[in-house]
Amino acid sequence: MNKKPVIKKIEFTSEELDEIDAINKGQTVPKTRTVTTKNGSTYDVTYNRRFSYLSGQSRLIELFRGRCTLCGKYPDYRVSYDVGDKNQGAKLIERYCQTCFSKSENRIKRK
C-alpha cells in the first residue's frame, strides 16, 4: 500500500467556472435538460434558475466537493491518504484552501 499522500489541485470545467461565477454574483444560472415526448421525439428545454443564498451555498459546496478541512473556505487542493491495510483498503480525503495548504504543506507531505 502506498503511504504517501496524493495531492491534486481541484480543477473545473469552463461550464462549472461560469456557474460558480454566476452564483457568487447572484445572477441566474442557465440550465438545459432534454425532454422526450410520448411519440419519441426529443428536444432541449433551457430555463434560468436563481439560487437563494442557502441553496447557492449548498450548490457551491457540491461543485467544490466539500469545504477546507481547517478553515471552512472553498478548497483548492484535495489530499488523499491510504489508511487501509493489505486486507482492507480505505482512504482518508482532506480538502484544503490555498492558505491552509501553504501553511501546513510540510505536515501534509510528511505523513
N, CA, C and O atoms as a Tinker XYZ file with bonds, in Angstrom:
   444  protein
     1  N      0.826000   -1.185000    0.000000    73     2
     2  CA     0.000000    0.000000    0.000000    64     1     3
     3  C      0.872000    1.251000    0.000000    63     2     4     5
     4  O      1.907000    1.305000    0.663000    81     3
     5  N      0.440000    2.238000   -0.743000    73     3     6
     6  CA     1.163000    3.493000   -0.843000    64     5     7
     7  C      0.834000    4.363000    0.368000    63     6     8     9
     8  O     -0.333000    4.674000    0.610000    81     7
     9  N      1.849000    4.756000    1.125000    73     7    10
    10  CA     1.624000    5.554000    2.323000    64     9    11
    11  C      1.830000    7.044000    2.100000    63    10    12    13
    12  O      1.553000    7.837000    3.000000    81    11
    13  N      2.308000    7.447000    0.931000    73    11    14
    14  CA     2.481000    8.865000    0.629000    64    13    15
    15  C      1.129000    9.462000    0.255000    63    14    16    17
    16  O      0.336000    8.803000   -0.417000    81    15
    17  N      0.849000   10.692000    0.674000    73    15    18
    18  CA    -0.423000   11.307000    0.286000    64    17    19
    19  C     -0.423000   11.694000   -1.189000    63    18    20    21
    20  O      0.613000   12.048000   -1.752000    81    19
    21  N     -1.585000   11.621000   -1.794000    73    19    22
    22  CA    -1.765000   12.034000   -3.181000    64    21    23
    23  C     -2.405000   13.417000   -3.155000    63    22    24    25
    24  O     -3.517000   13.589000   -2.656000    81    23
    25  N     -1.687000   14.404000   -3.701000    73    23    26
    26  CA    -2.147000   15.789000   -3.681000    64    25    27
    27  C     -2.566000   16.176000   -5.087000    63    26    28    29
    28  O     -1.783000   16.065000   -6.031000    81    27
    29  N     -3.821000   16.637000   -5.227000    73    27    30
    30  CA    -4.334000   17.053000   -6.527000    64    29    31
    31  C     -4.945000   18.439000   -6.411000    63    30    32    33
    32  O     -5.655000   18.738000   -5.451000    81    31
    33  N     -4.665000   19.274000   -7.389000    73    31    34
    34  CA    -5.305000   20.576000   -7.482000    64    33    35
    35  C     -6.709000   20.348000   -8.027000    63    34    36    37
    36  O     -6.885000   19.615000   -9.000000    81    35
    37  N     -7.699000   20.963000   -7.416000    73    35    38
    38  CA    -9.081000   20.810000   -7.858000    64    37    39
    39  C     -9.271000   21.648000   -9.115000    63    38    40    41
    40  O     -9.001000   22.849000   -9.115000    81    39
    41  N     -9.737000   21.006000  -10.190000    73    39    42
    42  CA    -9.936000   21.685000  -11.465000    64    41    43
    43  C    -11.409000   21.618000  -11.856000    63    42    44    45
    44  O    -12.125000   20.682000  -11.502000    81    43
    45  N    -11.838000   22.632000  -12.590000    73    43    46
    46  CA   -13.231000   22.731000  -13.011000    64    45    47
    47  C    -13.296000   22.886000  -14.515000    63    46    48    49
    48  O    -12.355000   23.366000  -15.147000    81    47
    49  N    -14.428000   22.469000  -15.084000    73    47    50
    50  CA   -14.678000   22.715000  -16.500000    64    49    51
    51  C    -15.093000   24.179000  -16.666000    63    50    52    53
    52  O    -15.388000   24.857000  -15.681000    81    51
    53  N    -15.115000   24.655000  -17.880000    73    51    54
    54  CA   -15.493000   26.050000  -18.112000    64    53    55
    55  C    -16.953000   26.301000  -17.723000    63    54    56    57
    56  O    -17.291000   27.384000  -17.246000    81    55
    57  N    -17.821000   25.295000  -17.930000    73    55    58
    58  CA   -19.226000   25.454000  -17.537000    64    57    59
    59  C    -19.357000   25.578000  -16.024000    63    58    60    61
    60  O    -20.142000   26.387000  -15.528000    81    59
    61  N    -18.579000   24.769000  -15.283000    73    59    62
    62  CA   -18.626000   24.849000  -13.824000    64    61    63
    63  C    -18.094000   26.192000  -13.335000    63    62    64    65
    64  O    -18.646000   26.774000  -12.402000    81    63
    65  N    -17.025000   26.691000  -13.959000    73    63    66
    66  CA   -16.489000   28.003000  -13.575000    64    65    67
    67  C    -17.501000   29.112000  -13.844000    63    66    68    69
    68  O    -17.632000   30.034000  -13.039000    81    67
    69  N    -18.219000   29.034000  -14.968000    73    67    70
    70  CA   -19.254000   30.024000  -15.266000    64    69    71
    71  C    -20.372000   29.969000  -14.235000    63    70    72    73
    72  O    -20.883000   31.004000  -13.805000    81    71
    73  N    -20.751000   28.749000  -13.839000    73    71    74
    74  CA   -21.810000   28.599000  -12.836000    64    73    75
    75  C    -21.355000   29.136000  -11.484000    63    74    76    77
    76  O    -22.133000   29.795000  -10.794000    81    75
    77  N    -20.117000   28.870000  -11.095000    73    75    78
    78  CA   -19.590000   29.376000   -9.825000    64    77    79
    79  C    -19.584000   30.906000   -9.819000    63    78    80    81
    80  O    -19.983000   31.526000   -8.834000    81    79
    81  N    -19.132000   31.513000  -10.921000    73    79    82
    82  CA   -19.118000   32.973000  -11.009000    64    81    83
    83  C    -20.524000   33.554000  -10.936000    63    82    84    85
    84  O    -20.750000   34.559000  -10.262000    81    83
    85  N    -21.467000   32.923000  -11.627000    73    83    86
    86  CA   -22.847000   33.421000  -11.627000    64    85    87
    87  C    -23.468000   33.318000  -10.241000    63    86    88    89
    88  O    -24.180000   34.228000   -9.816000    81    87
    89  N    -23.212000   32.227000   -9.533000    73    87    90
    90  CA   -23.764000   32.070000   -8.184000    64    89    91
    91  C    -23.160000   33.106000   -7.248000    63    90    92    93
    92  O    -23.873000   33.696000   -6.436000    81    91
    93  N    -21.854000   33.337000   -7.350000    73    91    94
    94  CA   -21.209000   34.325000   -6.486000    64    93    95
    95  C    -21.683000   35.738000   -6.758000    63    94    96    97
    96  O    -21.716000   36.560000   -5.843000    81    95
    97  N    -22.055000   36.043000   -8.007000    73    95    98
    98  CA   -22.553000   37.367000   -8.360000    64    97    99
    99  C    -24.048000   37.519000   -8.115000    63    98   100   101
   100  O    -24.576000   38.628000   -8.195000    81    99
   101  N    -24.742000   36.413000   -7.817000    73    99   102
   102  CA   -26.179000   36.467000   -7.587000    64   101   103
   103  C    -26.990000   36.471000   -8.869000    63   102   104   105
   104  O    -28.156000   36.864000   -8.852000    81   103
   105  N    -26.406000   36.044000   -9.977000    73   103   106
   106  CA   -27.110000   36.018000  -11.253000    64   105   107
   107  C    -27.809000   34.683000  -11.443000    63   106   108   109
   108  O    -27.580000   33.730000  -10.698000    81   107
   109  N    -28.664000   34.635000  -12.455000    73   107   110
   110  CA   -29.335000   33.380000  -12.769000    64   109   111
   111  C    -28.373000   32.461000  -13.511000    63   110   112   113
   112  O    -27.463000   32.919000  -14.202000    81   111
   113  N    -28.589000   31.162000  -13.358000    73   111   114
   114  CA   -27.740000   30.165000  -13.993000    64   113   115
   115  C    -28.591000   29.403000  -15.002000    63   114   116   117
   116  O    -29.607000   28.816000  -14.631000    81   115
   117  N    -28.188000   29.404000  -16.288000    73   115   118
   118  CA   -28.976000   28.662000  -17.269000    64   117   119
   119  C    -28.823000   27.156000  -17.075000    63   118   120   121
   120  O    -27.721000   26.659000  -16.843000    81   119
   121  N    -29.916000   26.452000  -17.171000    73   119   122
   122  CA   -29.941000   25.003000  -17.009000    64   121   123
   123  C    -30.662000   24.418000  -18.209000    63   122   124   125
   124  O    -31.760000   24.862000  -18.547000    81   123
   125  N    -30.065000   23.433000  -18.857000    73   123   126
   126  CA   -30.673000   22.790000  -20.018000    64   125   127
   127  C    -30.921000   21.327000  -19.712000    63   126   128   129
   128  O    -30.055000   20.634000  -19.178000    81   127
   129  N    -32.104000   20.869000  -20.052000    73   127   130
   130  CA   -32.404000   19.450000  -19.890000    64   129   131
   131  C    -33.114000   18.960000  -21.136000    63   130   132   133
   132  O    -33.791000   19.727000  -21.821000    81   131
   133  N    -32.956000   17.682000  -21.423000    73   131   134
   134  CA   -33.550000   17.073000  -22.604000    64   133   135
   135  C    -34.871000   16.418000  -22.218000    63   134   136   137
   136  O    -34.948000   15.673000  -21.242000    81   135
   137  N    -35.901000   16.707000  -22.996000    73   135   138
   138  CA   -37.229000   16.173000  -22.740000    64   137   139
   139  C    -37.595000   15.241000  -23.891000    63   138   140   141
   140  O    -37.395000   15.582000  -25.057000    81   139
   141  N    -38.130000   14.069000  -23.564000    73   139   142
   142  CA   -38.583000   13.103000  -24.571000    64   141   143
   143  C    -40.105000   13.010000  -24.497000    63   142   144   145
   144  O    -40.674000   12.802000  -23.425000    81   143
   145  N    -40.752000   13.167000  -25.647000    73   143   146
   146  CA   -42.210000   13.115000  -25.687000    64   145   147
   147  C    -42.680000   11.667000  -25.824000    63   146   148   149
   148  O    -41.867000   10.754000  -25.971000    81   147
   149  N    -43.999000   11.464000  -25.776000    73   147   150
   150  CA   -44.564000   10.117000  -25.876000    64   149   151
   151  C    -44.271000    9.454000  -27.216000    63   150   152   153
   152  O    -44.074000    8.241000  -27.287000    81   151
   153  N    -44.244000   10.256000  -28.277000    73   151   154
   154  CA   -44.005000    9.668000  -29.594000    64   153   155
   155  C    -42.514000    9.524000  -29.911000    63   154   156   157
   156  O    -42.176000    9.159000  -31.037000    81   155
   157  N    -41.612000    9.797000  -28.965000    73   155   158
   158  CA   -40.195000    9.521000  -29.130000    64   157   159
   159  C    -39.335000   10.685000  -29.564000    63   158   160   161
   160  O    -38.115000   10.540000  -29.636000    81   159
   161  N    -39.912000   11.820000  -29.853000    73   159   162
   162  CA   -39.082000   12.957000  -30.251000    64   161   163
   163  C    -38.497000   13.626000  -29.000000    63   162   164   165
   164  O    -39.114000   13.653000  -27.935000    81   163
   165  N    -37.305000   14.155000  -29.171000    73   163   166
   166  CA   -36.644000   14.810000  -28.034000    64   165   167
   167  C    -36.339000   16.256000  -28.385000    63   166   168   169
   168  O    -36.127000   16.598000  -29.549000    81   167
   169  N    -36.319000   17.092000  -27.369000    73   167   170
   170  CA   -35.946000   18.494000  -27.534000    64   169   171
   171  C    -35.362000   18.993000  -26.223000    63   170   172   173
   172  O    -35.616000   18.429000  -25.159000    81   171
   173  N    -34.571000   20.064000  -26.316000    73   171   174
   174  CA   -33.923000   20.647000  -25.143000    64   173   175
   175  C    -34.743000   21.805000  -24.611000    63   174   176   177
   176  O    -35.244000   22.629000  -25.376000    81   175
   177  N    -34.875000   21.862000  -23.303000    73   175   178
   178  CA   -35.559000   22.961000  -22.636000    64   177   179
   179  C    -34.519000   23.686000  -21.792000    63   178   180   181
   180  O    -33.851000   23.072000  -20.960000    81   179
   181  N    -34.382000   24.990000  -22.008000    73   179   182
   182  CA   -33.436000   25.797000  -21.237000    64   181   183
   183  C    -34.225000   26.772000  -20.385000    63   182   184   185
   184  O    -35.129000   27.453000  -20.868000    81   183
   185  N    -33.871000   26.828000  -19.125000    73   183   186
   186  CA   -34.505000   27.775000  -18.227000    64   185   187
   187  C    -33.430000   28.346000  -17.308000    63   186   188   189
   188  O    -32.394000   27.724000  -17.076000    81   187
   189  N    -33.697000   29.526000  -16.798000    73   187   190
   190  CA   -32.749000   30.191000  -15.899000    64   189   191
   191  C    -33.201000   29.982000  -14.471000    63   190   192   193
   192  O    -34.343000   30.280000  -14.121000    81   191
   193  N    -32.316000   29.476000  -13.658000    73   191   194
   194  CA   -32.675000   29.274000  -12.261000    64   193   195
   195  C    -31.864000   30.217000  -11.387000    63   194   196   197
   196  O    -30.664000   30.409000  -11.586000    81   195
   197  N    -32.540000   30.788000  -10.433000    73   195   198
   198  CA   -31.915000   31.703000   -9.486000    64   197   199
   199  C    -31.777000   30.965000   -8.158000    63   198   200   201
   200  O    -32.692000   30.266000   -7.722000    81   199
   201  N    -30.633000   31.130000   -7.534000    73   199   202
   202  CA   -30.372000   30.474000   -6.261000    64   201   203
   203  C    -30.605000   31.448000   -5.116000    63   202   204   205
   204  O    -30.221000   32.614000   -5.194000    81   203
   205  N    -31.235000   30.962000   -4.056000    73   203   206
   206  CA   -31.265000   31.740000   -2.831000    64   205   207
   207  C    -29.880000   31.626000   -2.206000    63   206   208   209
   208  O    -29.037000   30.880000   -2.704000    81   207
   209  N    -29.638000   32.347000   -1.135000    73   207   210
   210  CA   -28.309000   32.323000   -0.521000    64   209   211
   211  C    -27.941000   30.912000   -0.064000    63   210   212   213
   212  O    -26.843000   30.431000   -0.345000    81   211
   213  N    -28.857000   30.254000    0.637000    73   211   214
   214  CA   -28.548000   28.923000    1.169000    64   213   215
   215  C    -28.436000   27.872000    0.085000    63   214   216   217
   216  O    -27.544000   27.026000    0.138000    81   215
   217  N    -29.329000   27.907000   -0.905000    73   215   218
   218  CA   -29.225000   26.915000   -1.973000    64   217   219
   219  C    -28.004000   27.175000   -2.846000    63   218   220   221
   220  O    -27.421000   26.233000   -3.382000    81   219
   221  N    -27.605000   28.445000   -2.997000    73   219   222
   222  CA   -26.386000   28.765000   -3.729000    64   221   223
   223  C    -25.156000   28.257000   -3.005000    63   222   224   225
   224  O    -24.230000   27.740000   -3.631000    81   223
   225  N    -25.141000   28.402000   -1.670000    73   223   226
   226  CA   -24.006000   27.898000   -0.893000    64   225   227
   227  C    -23.927000   26.376000   -0.957000    63   226   228   229
   228  O    -22.834000   25.818000   -1.062000    81   227
   229  N    -25.061000   25.707000   -0.897000    73   227   230
   230  CA   -25.029000   24.244000   -0.971000    64   229   231
   231  C    -24.622000   23.776000   -2.367000    63   230   232   233
   232  O    -23.968000   22.742000   -2.498000    81   231
   233  N    -25.000000   24.523000   -3.420000    73   231   234
   234  CA   -24.560000   24.170000   -4.770000    64   233   235
   235  C    -23.049000   24.377000   -4.924000    63   234   236   237
   236  O    -22.380000   23.585000   -5.587000    81   235
   237  N    -22.512000   25.441000   -4.313000    73   235   238
   238  CA   -21.066000   25.667000   -4.359000    64   237   239
   239  C    -20.316000   24.565000   -3.621000    63   238   240   241
   240  O    -19.264000   24.122000   -4.080000    81   239
   241  N    -20.838000   24.121000   -2.495000    73   239   242
   242  CA   -20.210000   23.014000   -1.765000    64   241   243
   243  C    -20.245000   21.749000   -2.611000    63   242   244   245
   244  O    -19.294000   20.967000   -2.607000    81   243
   245  N    -21.339000   21.550000   -3.332000    73   243   246
   246  CA   -21.444000   20.386000   -4.224000    64   245   247
   247  C    -20.428000   20.471000   -5.363000    63   246   248   249
   248  O    -19.817000   19.464000   -5.723000    81   247
   249  N    -20.242000   21.665000   -5.933000    73   247   250
   250  CA   -19.282000   21.828000   -7.020000    64   249   251
   251  C    -17.840000   21.666000   -6.534000    63   250   252   253
   252  O    -17.021000   21.047000   -7.213000    81   251
   253  N    -17.531000   22.223000   -5.358000    73   251   254
   254  CA   -16.182000   22.118000   -4.802000    64   253   255
   255  C    -15.949000   20.778000   -4.114000    63   254   256   257
   256  O    -14.821000   20.462000   -3.735000    81   255
   257  N    -17.008000   19.992000   -3.951000    73   255   258
   258  CA   -16.965000   18.679000   -3.315000    64   257   259
   259  C    -16.518000   18.745000   -1.861000    63   258   260   261
   260  O    -15.810000   17.857000   -1.385000    81   259
   261  N    -16.929000   19.794000   -1.156000    73   259   262
   262  CA   -16.631000   19.906000    0.261000    64   261   263
   263  C    -16.083000   21.266000    0.623000    63   262   264   265
   264  O    -16.095000   22.199000   -0.180000    81   263
   265  N    -15.606000   21.358000    1.842000    73   263   266
   266  CA   -15.009000   22.587000    2.354000    64   265   267
   267  C    -13.609000   22.299000    2.863000    63   266   268   269
   268  O    -13.220000   21.144000    3.033000    81   267
   269  N    -12.855000   23.365000    3.105000    73   267   270
   270  CA   -11.496000   23.227000    3.630000    64   269   271
   271  C    -11.563000   22.559000    5.007000    63   270   272   273
   272  O    -12.411000   22.894000    5.835000    81   271
   273  N    -10.659000   21.617000    5.231000    73   271   274
   274  CA   -10.646000   20.872000    6.484000    64   273   275
   275  C    -10.346000   21.769000    7.681000    63   274   276   277
   276  O    -10.873000   21.536000    8.769000    81   275
   277  N     -9.519000   22.778000    7.501000    73   275   278
   278  CA    -9.079000   23.601000    8.624000    64   277   279
   279  C     -9.928000   24.848000    8.854000    63   278   280   281
   280  O    -10.295000   25.141000    9.992000    81   279
   281  N    -10.244000   25.588000    7.788000    73   279   282
   282  CA   -10.910000   26.880000    7.997000    64   281   283
   283  C    -12.346000   26.944000    7.474000    63   282   284   285
   284  O    -13.085000   27.846000    7.867000    81   283
   285  N    -12.771000   26.024000    6.604000    73   283   286
   286  CA   -14.144000   26.017000    6.119000    64   285   287
   287  C    -14.374000   26.782000    4.836000    63   286   288   289
   288  O    -15.513000   26.870000    4.378000    81   287
   289  N    -13.318000   27.347000    4.228000    73   287   290
   290  CA   -13.476000   28.032000    2.943000    64   289   291
   291  C    -13.598000   26.990000    1.831000    63   290   292   293
   292  O    -13.535000   25.786000    2.080000    81   291
   293  N    -13.773000   27.476000    0.604000    73   291   294
   294  CA   -13.849000   26.555000   -0.523000    64   293   295
   295  C    -12.445000   26.058000   -0.847000    63   294   296   297
   296  O    -11.509000   26.856000   -0.890000    81   295
   297  N    -12.278000   24.755000   -1.075000    73   295   298
   298  CA   -10.934000   24.181000   -1.210000    64   297   299
   299  C    -10.326000   24.380000   -2.596000    63   298   300   301
   300  O    -11.030000   24.560000   -3.590000    81   299
   301  N     -8.983000   24.341000   -2.625000    73   299   302
   302  CA    -8.221000   24.375000   -3.870000    64   301   303
   303  C     -7.482000   23.066000   -4.092000    63   302   304   305
   304  O     -7.139000   22.734000   -5.227000    81   303
   305  N     -7.231000   22.320000   -3.026000    73   303   306
   306  CA    -6.470000   21.078000   -3.119000    64   305   307
   307  C     -7.232000   19.926000   -2.465000    63   306   308   309
   308  O     -7.963000   20.106000   -1.491000    81   307
   309  N     -7.035000   18.743000   -3.033000    73   307   310
   310  CA    -7.624000   17.513000   -2.481000    64   309   311
   311  C     -6.466000   16.580000   -2.151000    63   310   312   313
   312  O     -5.671000   16.237000   -3.026000    81   311
   313  N     -6.372000   16.171000   -0.892000    73   311   314
   314  CA    -5.293000   15.299000   -0.433000    64   313   315
   315  C     -5.920000   13.994000    0.030000    63   314   316   317
   316  O     -6.814000   13.994000    0.876000    81   315
   317  N     -5.449000   12.879000   -0.526000    73   315   318
   318  CA    -5.991000   11.585000   -0.113000    64   317   319
   319  C     -4.864000   10.733000    0.456000    63   318   320   321
   320  O     -3.779000   10.634000   -0.117000    81   319
   321  N     -5.152000   10.128000    1.592000    73   319   322
   322  CA    -4.208000    9.258000    2.286000    64   321   323
   323  C     -4.720000    7.826000    2.216000    63   322   324   325
   324  O     -5.921000    7.585000    2.340000    81   323
   325  N     -3.824000    6.891000    2.020000    73   323   326
   326  CA    -4.180000    5.481000    2.040000    64   325   327
   327  C     -4.011000    5.000000    3.474000    63   326   328   329
   328  O     -2.886000    4.824000    3.941000    81   327
   329  N     -5.115000    4.787000    4.173000    73   327   330
   330  CA    -5.060000    4.422000    5.588000    64   329   331
   331  C     -5.455000    2.968000    5.833000    63   330   332   333
   332  O     -5.547000    2.529000    6.979000    81   331
   333  N     -5.685000    2.231000    4.762000    73   331   334
   334  CA    -6.085000    0.837000    4.911000    64   333   335
   335  C     -4.885000   -0.072000    5.095000    63   334   336   337
   336  O     -3.739000    0.375000    5.061000    81   335
   337  N     -5.163000   -1.344000    5.288000    73   335   338
   338  CA    -4.095000   -2.340000    5.369000    64   337   339
   339  C     -4.199000   -3.257000    4.154000    63   338   340   341
   340  O     -4.954000   -2.979000    3.222000    81   339
   341  N     -3.436000   -4.354000    4.167000    73   339   342
   342  CA    -3.436000   -5.223000    2.988000    64   341   343
   343  C     -4.741000   -5.982000    2.818000    63   342   344   345
   344  O     -5.045000   -6.432000    1.714000    81   343
   345  N     -5.517000   -6.136000    3.877000    73   343   346
   346  CA    -6.780000   -6.856000    3.794000    64   345   347
   347  C     -7.957000   -5.962000    3.419000    63   346   348   349
   348  O     -8.926000   -6.411000    2.806000    81   347
   349  N     -7.856000   -4.699000    3.797000    73   347   350
   350  CA    -8.986000   -3.794000    3.566000    64   349   351
   351  C     -8.452000   -2.418000    3.180000    63   350   352   353
   352  O     -7.719000   -1.792000    3.946000    81   351
   353  N     -8.820000   -1.954000    2.000000    73   351   354
   354  CA    -8.381000   -0.649000    1.544000    64   353   355
   355  C     -9.309000    0.448000    2.035000    63   354   356   357
   356  O    -10.531000    0.302000    2.016000    81   355
   357  N     -8.716000    1.544000    2.473000    73   355   358
   358  CA    -9.504000    2.684000    2.920000    64   357   359
   359  C     -8.724000    3.954000    2.621000    63   358   360   361
   360  O     -7.494000    3.961000    2.678000    81   359
   361  N     -9.438000    5.026000    2.302000    73   359   362
   362  CA    -8.795000    6.296000    2.003000    64   361   363
   363  C     -9.374000    7.381000    2.887000    63   362   364   365
   364  O    -10.573000    7.409000    3.165000    81   363
   365  N     -8.500000    8.272000    3.321000    73   363   366
   366  CA    -8.897000    9.469000    4.043000    64   365   367
   367  C     -8.718000   10.630000    3.083000    63   366   368   369
   368  O     -7.622000   10.840000    2.564000    81   367
   369  N     -9.777000   11.385000    2.842000    73   367   370
   370  CA    -9.724000   12.504000    1.902000    64   369   371
   371  C     -9.904000   13.797000    2.675000    63   370   372   373
   372  O    -10.881000   13.975000    3.403000    81   371
   373  N     -8.939000   14.702000    2.504000    73   371   374
   374  CA    -9.000000   16.019000    3.126000    64   373   375
   375  C     -8.903000   17.064000    2.028000    63   374   376   377
   376  O     -8.256000   16.845000    1.004000    81   375
   377  N     -9.549000   18.203000    2.248000    73   375   378
   378  CA    -9.515000   19.294000    1.284000    64   377   379
   379  C     -8.964000   20.532000    1.969000    63   378   380   381
   380  O     -9.265000   20.797000    3.133000    81   379
   381  N     -8.144000   21.300000    1.227000    73   379   382
   382  CA    -7.502000   22.483000    1.785000    64   381   383
   383  C     -7.634000   23.653000    0.828000    63   382   384   385
   384  O     -7.561000   23.480000   -0.389000    81   383
   385  N     -7.829000   24.852000    1.381000    73   383   386
   386  CA    -7.769000   26.064000    0.577000    64   385   387
   387  C     -6.289000   26.407000    0.374000    63   386   388   389
   388  O     -5.417000   25.779000    0.973000    81   387
   389  N     -6.012000   27.390000   -0.460000    73   387   390
   390  CA    -4.627000   27.738000   -0.783000    64   389   391
   391  C     -3.860000   28.181000    0.460000    63   390   392   393
   392  O     -2.702000   27.803000    0.635000    81   391
   393  N     -4.488000   28.977000    1.322000    73   391   394
   394  CA    -3.824000   29.490000    2.519000    64   393   395
   395  C     -3.472000   28.372000    3.482000    63   394   396   397
   396  O     -2.334000   28.290000    3.943000    81   395
   397  N     -4.425000   27.514000    3.791000    73   395   398
   398  CA    -4.182000   26.422000    4.739000    64   397   399
   399  C     -3.214000   25.392000    4.171000    63   398   400   401
   400  O     -2.432000   24.800000    4.915000    81   399
   401  N     -3.259000   25.173000    2.854000    73   399   402
   402  CA    -2.345000   24.221000    2.241000    64   401   403
   403  C     -0.908000   24.720000    2.345000    63   402   404   405
   404  O     -0.003000   23.949000    2.665000    81   403
   405  N     -0.695000   26.011000    2.074000    73   403   406
   406  CA     0.662000   26.534000    2.151000    64   405   407
   407  C      1.161000   26.579000    3.596000    63   406   408   409
   408  O      2.356000   26.409000    3.838000    81   407
   409  N      0.255000   26.806000    4.564000    73   407   410
   410  CA     0.660000   26.799000    5.974000    64   409   411
   411  C      1.056000   25.410000    6.452000    63   410   412   413
   412  O      2.002000   25.268000    7.226000    81   411
   413  N      0.345000   24.388000    6.000000    73   411   414
   414  CA     0.580000   23.034000    6.524000    64   413   415
   415  C      1.132000   22.076000    5.459000    63   414   416   417
   416  O      0.954000   20.863000    5.564000    81   415
   417  N      1.795000   22.618000    4.445000    73   415   418
   418  CA     2.315000   21.773000    3.360000    64   417   419
   419  C      3.364000   20.791000    3.851000    63   418   420   421
   420  O      3.376000   19.637000    3.423000    81   419
   421  N      4.241000   21.229000    4.739000    73   419   422
   422  CA     5.280000   20.333000    5.263000    64   421   423
   423  C      4.663000   19.177000    6.049000    63   422   424   425
   424  O      5.105000   18.034000    5.932000    81   423
   425  N      3.646000   19.479000    6.848000    73   423   426
   426  CA     2.987000   18.432000    7.635000    64   425   427
   427  C      2.243000   17.452000    6.733000    63   426   428   429
   428  O      2.229000   16.249000    6.992000    81   427
   429  N      1.629000   17.968000    5.680000    73   427   430
   430  CA     0.866000   17.116000    4.769000    64   429   431
   431  C      1.794000   16.144000    4.036000    63   430   432   433
   432  O      1.498000   14.953000    3.945000    81   431
   433  N      2.903000   16.644000    3.519000    73   431   434
   434  CA     3.810000   15.813000    2.743000    64   433   435
   435  C      4.597000   14.844000    3.612000    63   434   436   437
   436  O      5.123000   13.852000    3.105000    81   435
   437  N      4.686000   15.110000    4.901000    73   435   438
   438  CA     5.442000   14.253000    5.812000    64   437   439
   439  C      4.661000   13.012000    6.211000    63   438   440   441
   440  O      5.269000   11.995000    6.546000    81   439
   441  N      3.341000   13.062000    6.187000    73   439   442
   442  CA     2.508000   11.952000    6.644000    64   441   443
   443  C      2.766000   10.704000    5.872000    63   442   444
   444  O      2.143000    9.676000    6.136000    81   443
